Amino acid sequence: MQQIGNGGERFEDVRDIAVLRGGGLGDLMFAVPAMEALAAAYPEARITLLGSPSAPSVLRGRTDAVHAFEELPVVPGVRDSGDGAPTPEDFFGRLAGRFDLAVQVHGGGRNSNPFLLRLGARHTVGTATEDAEVLERWVRYVYYQHEVVRALEVVSLAGAEPVTLDPRVRVTDEERAAMRERLGVTGHLVAIHPGATDPRRRWSPDRFAAVARARLETGDHVVLVGDRSDVPASSAIVAALPADLVGRVHDLTGSLPLGELPAVLAAADVMVGDDSGPRHLAVAVGTPTVGVFWFGNVVNAGPFDRGRHRVHLSFVTRCPVCGVDVTQVGWSAERCEHDPSYVDEVEPQAVLADVADLLATT
């Protein structure tokens, strides 16, 4: 592939690279193709991810593009909270002056660029909003751009060409088989994640329950995944199902260690979810997905192909409660106080049709 954007020449004598990307699981997935591009462009370099404490659970041993992990300190706009996080003094005391190249793929740069510059790397690349301090090589941060492509445009400034557009997280065939055996699955397994960080992106539990019921009635198994915040939604799904079908529902919500989530998603034949981290991880492990998206989020986070991944769009442009325009999003947009679902206009039958089609064709 060619470089994305204007690109740039490779830097000389780069042996240590830092990549700044905190946030949630989806944010991490969006950065993986950029780190693969860096690994290919600088094959002798050691790449350290400066990220959330959960990143090693997902990536360690499952990618060759990251060689070390450093947990971010609590710094406004970089990491907002976290018990047991290193102090900024400890973090920069250990890492300042270590890196030849520091890469910022953590938002618009107002907070992340000054943070990155404190590392004292010989070279820096990243994004910048109009009010952000700029790095050595930078590209303007414009909100409506796919996050994978944005990160690839950043690393292209350092001469790194794309290797892949989809994130890749390795799961072995043995892991898949072992997980299916552990769950007692015969036939098809449909994974469902009924959550999203932003409540406006959440499809209601009754709609997920309709999908689960229809697939269970065909003889499939269903596995529910998510963190503790998703327990109410998963519990509502199970409660809505007939008692004779519940035996083939495996509710792992709130109890599955994050390190096991890649294997669970890889064991599934298809995954149904909102625009959320687990859905992005399902793409990375190679599982076909059916996603329910607010239309604006498809620009930034939608899957690239339709042979393996389908999207159902809700075209809500105004808050259903107060009527305010909700298309003006991003770092500078004002947000109303309401959190209704923006995606409930998507009907379960449409999602079910794509689940059936993917099971038949992938």
VENWO-V575667 format. One record per residue. RES is the residue in one letter. NEAR is the number of other ideal C-beta (glycine too) atoms within 12 Angstrom. Layout:
res->(RES RES)
near->(NEAR NEAR)
This chain:
res->(M Q Q I G N G G E R F E D V R D I A V L R G G G L G D L M F A V P A M E A L A A A Y P E A R I T L L G S P S A P S V L R G R T D A V H A F E E L P V V P G V R D S G D G A P T P E D F F G R L A G R F D L A V Q V H G G G R N S N P F L L R L G A R H T V G T A T E D A E V L E R W V R Y V Y Y Q H E V V R A L E V V S L A G A E P V T L D P R V R V T D E E R A A M R E R L G V T G H L V A I H P G A T D P R R R W S P D R F A A V A R A R L E T G D H V V L V G D R S D V P A S S A I V A A L P A D L V G R V H D L T G S L P L G E L P A V L A A A D V M V G D D S G P R H L A V A V G T P T V G V F W F G N V V N A G P F D R G R H R V H L S F V T R C P V C G V D V T Q V G W S A E R C E H D P S Y V D E V E P Q A V L A D V A D L L A T T)
near->(18 14 26 29 27 17 25 27 17 29 30 14 13 31 22 30 42 51 53 53 49 39 31 34 43 40 36 46 45 41 46 47 44 51 50 37 44 49 33 26 35 33 20 17 32 27 44 38 41 45 42 35 27 29 38 23 25 41 40 22 19 31 33 21 38 37 27 26 29 35 29 43 31 24 27 15 25 33 35 16 15 19 9 12 22 22 17 22 14 17 27 27 16 21 29 20 16 24 36 31 43 46 54 51 51 44 34 31 36 26 29 43 35 26 38 46 30 29 38 21 35 23 35 39 50 48 43 33 26 16 15 29 24 26 34 24 30 34 35 22 33 22 23 22 25 26 39 41 33 37 45 44 37 54 49 35 42 48 28 44 28 32 28 26 28 32 45 30 42 26 31 18 15 14 25 26 17 18 33 26 15 19 30 16 27 13 19 29 40 48 52 55 52 47 40 38 26 27 25 32 39 36 42 32 34 22 35 50 33 28 44 43 30 27 39 34 18 21 18 32 33 46 49 47 50 41 29 16 21 34 23 22 38 36 23 24 40 32 20 26 31 17 12 11 23 22 16 31 37 32 33 34 34 20 20 32 16 31 21 26 43 44 40 43 47 38 40 48 35 42 53 52 52 47 45 44 42 47 47 49 46 46 44 42 40 31 44 37 47 45 45 46 39 39 28 29 39 27 24 28 41 34 36 24 17 20 15 28 35 36 33 37 25 34 18 28 19 17 23 21 16 15 13 20 16 31 20 18 26 21 24 16 15 14 18 20 12 18 19 26 31 37 39 25 23 37 21 31 15 25 39 31 19 33 42 26 20 32 28 14 15 24)
